Every structure is written in C-alpha cells, then in structure tokens.
Amino acid sequence: MNRILEQEVNTLHAEVCAGLADPKRIMILYVLSEGTKNVTELASAIDLPQPMVSRHLKVLRERGMVIATRQGPAVEYRLGDKRLTEALDLLRAVLRDHLARRSELVEQLA
C-alpha cells in the first residue's frame, strides 16, 4: 500500500477509535442499534442530560458513526453502519476472554 495512503487510513482508524473512547458514546451506539431516536429519547434511554448527549452525538456524527436526519422540528439519529455494534460486540468478547484469563491467574495464585 502507498505509504501516504497507509498513513491516512491509520489516521482515520485512530479517529474512529477515539470516537469509541467514551463509554457514553458506546451506550448511545447500542441504543441506536435498536432503532432511530431523537436526542431527547437518547438522553432518557441512557439517563444523561440532553446537552451532554448532544455533545457526544456531535463527536459520533463527525466520524460518520451516526447519521442525523431532520424530521420537522426534531433531528433523528441512526447508526451510520450496523457493523459498528458488531465490532463493539467483538471487542466485548475479547475483553471477556481477557478477563477470564486474568481471573484464572488470580485463582492459581490463591
């Protein structure tokens, strides 16, 4: 792969990962995997203030992880790609296995 192209791909990859670096944004993505929601519905679903949810949505929107569509006076949000939650589920499986291995080590030490 061309070195400049590889650097750009790595930068984009890092930006997506940075978008996932906050647990609240991950929660938003999981809620949106259930269907389209407006910011008020999202705030209620994850029990956060609406301005905070709006700030997180801005980060996710900038990275193409969510898509905003105006519906009259409201804006509805949906996942930019269903594979996002599949990727999150895969990461959780890796984390679960890692924690299980650590737990086994602790039991061996006890």
Secondary structure, DSSP 8 states (H G I E B T S, - for coil): --HHHHHHHHHHHHHHHHHTSSHHHHHHHHHHTT--EEHHHHHHHHT--HHHHHHHHHHHHHTTSEEEEEETTEEEEEES-THHHHHHHHHHHHHHHHHHHHHHHHHHH-
